[in-house]
Amino acid sequence: MVIGRRVGTKKNYIAEFDRKNNTVHIRDIAGVKTYTFEGMVIDRLTMTLALAELVKSNSGFISVDFQIVEKNRIRTMTFTNCGARVITTGLGESTATLVHRGTEKRETLTWFGTPPGENQDIVVPLLIEQYKRGKLHARLSAISFTAV
């Protein structure tokens, strides 16, 4: 599997997973770095899909760790279920599960839920907020949704 990221920026990299040998080769402007891993290592998109599935399963997870390829290295990230909240987005009002991930400098809050009027089998990120040093840095809110 090959993952690409933001071509044309200093954060551009390509990650090539070798599942047979449990390695990932990360190519960037500085060259190639190879990391060995145990267990499951995923990319950020797969992480979002996995979290949505955990929320949809109603397993009541408290926290979960994922090994994720990010910024030219493998990082272990912990995600904590903070419970259900009623939120309002461009789609309307929804009940969503808040999932938190934080470090000393940054934190991300993601509300996963079913878009209003959709089948309960559909769970997507409805609202994402990113904070840097306690200040809101970015907010992404769902404004439209079409099931395919």
C-alpha positions as CSV (number, residue, x, y, z in Angstrom):
1,M,0.0,0.0,0.0
2,V,1.3,3.5,-0.9
3,I,0.1,6.6,0.9
4,G,0.8,10.1,-0.5
5,R,0.5,13.4,1.2
6,R,0.3,17.0,0.1
7,V,2.6,17.1,-2.9
8,G,4.4,20.4,-3.3
9,T,4.8,21.2,0.4
10,K,7.6,20.6,2.8
11,K,5.5,17.9,4.5
12,N,5.3,15.9,1.3
13,Y,6.0,12.2,1.8
14,I,5.2,8.7,0.4
15,A,4.8,5.8,2.8
16,E,5.2,2.3,1.4
17,F,4.0,-0.5,3.7
18,D,5.7,-3.9,3.5
19,R,3.3,-6.0,5.6
20,K,5.3,-9.2,4.9
21,N,8.4,-7.8,6.7
22,N,6.5,-5.4,9.0
23,T,8.3,-2.4,7.7
24,V,7.3,1.0,6.3
25,H,9.6,3.0,4.0
26,I,9.0,6.7,4.2
27,R,10.3,8.8,1.3
28,D,10.6,12.5,1.6
29,I,12.8,15.3,0.4
30,A,15.6,14.2,2.7
31,G,15.7,10.6,1.5
32,V,14.2,7.3,2.7
33,K,13.8,6.1,6.3
34,T,12.7,2.6,7.1
35,Y,10.8,1.7,10.3
36,T,10.0,-1.7,11.7
37,F,6.7,-2.1,13.5
38,E,4.7,-4.7,15.3
39,G,1.0,-5.2,15.0
40,M,-1.1,-2.8,13.0
41,V,0.2,0.4,11.5
42,I,-2.3,2.6,9.6
43,D,-2.5,6.0,7.9
44,R,-4.6,8.9,9.1
45,L,-7.6,8.2,6.8
46,T,-7.8,4.6,7.9
47,M,-7.6,5.8,11.5
48,T,-10.7,8.1,10.9
49,L,-12.6,5.2,9.4
50,A,-11.6,2.8,12.2
51,L,-12.8,5.4,14.8
52,A,-16.1,5.8,13.0
53,E,-16.5,2.0,13.0
54,L,-15.8,1.8,16.8
55,V,-18.4,4.5,17.4
56,K,-20.9,2.8,15.1
57,S,-20.4,-0.6,16.8
58,N,-21.6,0.8,20.2
59,S,-18.9,-1.2,21.8
60,G,-18.6,1.5,24.5
61,F,-14.8,1.8,24.0
62,I,-13.1,4.0,26.6
63,S,-9.9,4.6,24.8
64,V,-7.9,3.0,21.9
65,D,-4.3,3.2,20.7
66,F,-3.3,3.2,17.0
67,Q,0.1,3.2,15.5
68,I,-0.1,5.8,12.7
69,V,2.3,7.0,10.0
70,E,2.5,10.7,10.5
71,K,5.1,13.4,9.7
72,N,7.6,10.9,8.4
73,R,7.5,8.6,11.4
74,I,5.3,6.1,13.2
75,R,3.5,7.5,16.2
76,T,1.3,5.8,18.8
77,M,-1.8,7.9,19.3
78,T,-4.5,7.4,22.0
79,F,-8.1,8.3,21.3
80,T,-10.6,8.7,24.2
81,N,-14.3,8.4,24.0
82,C,-15.8,11.4,25.9
83,G,-19.5,10.3,25.4
84,A,-22.5,11.5,23.5
85,R,-23.3,15.2,22.9
86,V,-25.9,17.1,20.9
87,I,-24.2,19.2,18.3
88,T,-25.3,21.6,15.5
89,T,-23.6,21.6,12.1
90,G,-24.6,22.8,8.7
91,L,-26.5,19.6,8.4
92,G,-28.7,20.4,11.5
93,E,-28.8,19.0,15.0
94,S,-27.3,15.5,15.7
95,T,-26.4,13.4,18.6
96,A,-22.7,12.6,18.2
97,T,-19.9,10.8,20.1
98,L,-17.0,13.0,21.0
99,V,-13.5,11.4,20.5
100,H,-10.5,13.3,22.0
101,R,-6.8,13.0,21.1
102,G,-4.3,15.3,22.8
103,T,-0.7,16.0,23.4
104,E,1.1,18.7,25.3
105,K,0.8,21.3,22.5
106,R,-2.2,20.1,20.4
107,E,-5.5,18.4,20.8
108,T,-8.2,17.3,18.4
109,L,-11.9,16.9,19.1
110,T,-13.9,14.9,16.6
111,W,-17.7,14.4,16.9
112,F,-18.8,11.2,15.1
113,G,-22.4,10.7,14.3
114,T,-25.2,10.0,11.8
115,P,-26.1,12.9,9.6
116,P,-29.7,14.0,10.2
117,G,-32.2,11.9,8.1
118,E,-29.7,9.2,7.3
119,N,-29.6,5.5,8.1
120,Q,-28.1,4.8,11.6
121,D,-25.5,2.5,9.9
122,I,-23.8,5.6,8.6
123,V,-21.4,7.2,11.0
124,V,-19.0,10.0,9.9
125,P,-17.1,12.9,11.4
126,L,-19.6,15.7,11.7
127,L,-17.4,18.2,13.4
128,I,-13.6,18.4,14.0
129,E,-11.9,21.0,16.1
130,Q,-8.1,21.3,16.4
131,Y,-6.5,23.3,19.2
132,K,-2.9,24.5,19.5
133,R,-1.7,25.5,23.0
134,G,-5.4,25.7,24.1
135,K,-6.5,28.1,21.3
136,L,-8.8,27.0,18.5
137,H,-6.7,26.6,15.3
138,A,-9.2,25.0,12.9
139,R,-12.8,23.9,12.8
140,L,-14.3,21.7,10.1
141,S,-18.1,21.3,10.1
142,A,-20.2,19.1,7.8
143,I,-22.4,21.2,5.6
144,S,-23.7,18.5,3.2
145,F,-23.8,14.7,3.0
146,T,-24.7,12.3,0.2
147,A,-24.6,8.6,0.8
148,V,-23.2,6.6,-2.1
